[in-house]
Amino acid sequence: MSAIIAMTAALSMTSKEIAELTGKTHAHVMRDIRAMVDRLEADPDLDFRVETTTYTDEGGAEYSARLC
């Protein structure tokens, strides 16, 4: 018998986690994310929304973030 499992929580990773996992610098991961989001936003066949926000890291530095 097969079972269908519904996942209610979205899976996510931070850009810092991706950089660590892939061995890339965080700046390069952010560059790649921006390029991917720009391509997704440009596709008229997708209902893709992005919000821009800011966050402050542990050291007090403020960064912009895009929420998809």
C-alpha positions as CSV (number, residue, x, y, z in Angstrom):
1,M,0.0,0.0,0.0
2,S,1.4,3.4,-0.9
3,A,1.1,6.4,1.5
4,I,1.0,10.1,0.7
5,I,2.8,12.3,3.2
6,A,1.9,15.9,3.3
7,M,4.7,18.3,4.2
8,T,3.5,21.4,5.8
9,A,6.8,23.1,6.7
10,A,8.9,24.7,4.0
11,L,12.5,23.5,3.8
12,S,15.1,26.2,3.7
13,M,18.8,27.0,4.1
14,T,20.6,30.3,4.7
15,S,23.0,31.6,2.2
16,K,25.8,31.1,4.7
17,E,24.9,27.4,5.1
18,I,24.9,27.1,1.3
19,A,28.4,28.7,1.1
20,E,29.7,26.3,3.8
21,L,28.2,23.3,2.1
22,T,29.4,24.1,-1.4
23,G,32.8,25.5,-0.4
24,K,32.0,28.9,-2.1
25,T,32.5,32.3,-0.6
26,H,29.4,33.9,0.8
27,A,29.7,36.7,-1.7
28,H,29.7,34.3,-4.6
29,V,26.6,32.5,-3.2
30,M,24.8,35.8,-2.9
31,R,25.8,36.8,-6.5
32,D,24.4,33.4,-7.7
33,I,21.1,33.8,-5.7
34,R,20.6,37.3,-7.1
35,A,21.1,36.1,-10.6
36,M,18.6,33.2,-10.1
37,V,16.0,35.4,-8.5
38,D,16.3,38.0,-11.4
39,R,15.7,35.2,-13.9
40,L,12.7,33.9,-12.0
41,E,11.2,37.3,-11.7
42,A,11.6,37.9,-15.5
43,D,9.7,34.7,-16.4
44,P,6.1,35.8,-17.3
45,D,4.8,32.2,-16.9
46,L,5.7,32.1,-13.2
47,D,3.8,33.6,-10.3
48,F,7.0,34.5,-8.5
49,R,7.1,37.2,-5.8
50,V,10.1,38.6,-4.0
51,E,10.2,40.9,-1.0
52,T,13.3,42.9,0.0
53,T,14.0,43.3,3.6
54,T,17.0,44.0,5.9
55,Y,18.6,42.1,8.8
56,T,21.3,42.8,11.3
57,D,23.9,40.1,12.0
58,E,25.5,39.3,15.3
59,G,28.2,42.0,14.8
60,G,25.6,44.7,14.2
61,A,26.2,44.9,10.4
62,E,23.0,45.5,8.4
63,Y,22.4,43.6,5.2
64,S,19.6,43.4,2.6
65,A,17.8,40.2,2.0
66,R,15.4,39.0,-0.6
67,L,12.5,36.7,0.5
68,C,11.1,34.4,-2.1
